[in-house]
Amino acid sequence: MTVKLLALYTRPDDTEAFLAHYHDVHMPLIMKVPGLQKAVVNRVDANLMGGDPPYFQIAELHFADRQAFDTAMASPENRAAGKDVMSFAKGLVTMLVVTEEAA
């Protein structure tokens, strides 16, 4: 059963600087996390319920199961990625752990 870390980002003041750091610095760190099967970055385009979307970007980090997720979270590579996210997105990011269920 796939376990995912979802990182939900609100809109930064400087979207260009945020995206440059995210893609050039943060994602290379994320891709080194052991056990990561897939990383998906979703840009939020609209809020179908009206108004501005509450999130700017949602990232999904996929792991095979809870054991792989726990091992990844305890790794030095993940600690480096966590330190980095706090350097550019503190106050902008909410992180959730979810289990994917087939419909």
Buried (B, 14 or more C-beta within 10 A) or exposed (E): EBBBBBBBBBBBEEEEEBBEBBEEBBBEBBEBBEBBEEBEBEEBEEEEEEEEBEBBBBBBBBBBEEEBBBBBBEBEBBEBBBEBBEEBBEEBBEEEBEEEEEE
